Amino acid sequence: MASSKEYLDYILEQLSGLDEIKYRAMMGEYILYYKGKVFGGIYDDRLLVKPVPAALKMMPNAETEFPYDGAREMLLVDDVDNREFLCDLIDDMWEELPEKKSRKK
């Protein structure tokens, strides 16, 4: 099942307090970036984030889910209606996210 553009728009609106939020559509889903780093994505109309220590600390009881077959587990963000929490979560995660990998030519 692909994610809806409406759900993406809702999440982007919730994250509007942060600068430099970007997304890329990929096979019916959306990869989300903050300041050039991937922090998660929208898969089957679920917001999933990387399980970095900051995210685990802020969401100690979060369920882990697979975004798609063969992927690594990610944390399900179930409090997407809390704009302040979402912005704090993504901002706190940023330092711990891996740098963007450069493509080899």
N, C-alpha and C positions, 0 to 999 in steps of 0.2 A: 504494500500500500504506500503510495507516495504522500508526501506532506502537502498540505494546502498552502497556497500563497497567503490566505487570510491568517493562518496561524503564524506564519513567518512575519507578516506585518504586525500582528499583535505583539510578538516577542520583540521585534525591533522598536516598537513604540514603548514597551516596558523598559528597554535599555537606552532610551533616548537621552538619559542623563549622562551617558558616557560619550565622549568624542571617539571618533575613529572605529566605530563598529561597522564592519562590512560583512558581506555574505557572498557565497558563490553557490549557484545551483549545481547539483551533481546527481545525476540519475534519479531525479524525482525528489531528492532530499536537499538540505541546505547545510553547507559548512559555514560556521560562524568564526569571525576573526575580531580580535581586539588589539589595536595598535600593531597590526601585522602578524600576530600570533594566533594560531588556531586554539580556541578554548573549548569548542564543542560543536554541536550541530543540532539540527531539527530532523528527526527520523520518525516517520509514522506519526506526525503531529505530537512528538514528545521532545522536550528540551533535554538533551544529554550533554554533560560536561566531562572533561578529563578528570580523572581521580587524583589530582595533585593534593598535597597535604593541606593547603588552605581550604580547598573545597571539602575535604573530609572533615576538617575541623568545624566548618560552618554548617555542615549537613551530616552529623555523625550517624544518623539513622537512615540515610538515603539508600534506596534500593539501587543495586547495580543491574544494568541491562546491556544487552548487546545491540548496537545500532543496526547491524545487519550480520548475516552469516559470515563467519570468519574474522570478524572484527574483535578488537579488545573491548573488554567491559568498560562501561562509562557510568557515571552517576546520573540518576534521574532527578531532575529538579521538579519537585511537585508544587512548589510555592511560587508559580510564575505570576500570580496576581499581585505579589508584593514587590512593587517597583524598586523600593529602596534596598531590599534584601538582594534582589537580582543584580543591581548595579554594584553593591558592595562585594558580592560574591565574585563577579567577573573581575573587578578591579583588584581584589585581594589575590586572585589566582594568577594575575599577569606575570608577576616576578618569577613564578615557579614553572611557567609554561616554557617548553623548549623553543629555541630560536627556529625561525623558518629555515628549512633545508634548501640549499641552493641546488638548482637543476644542473646536471652535467650535460654538456653539449657533445 
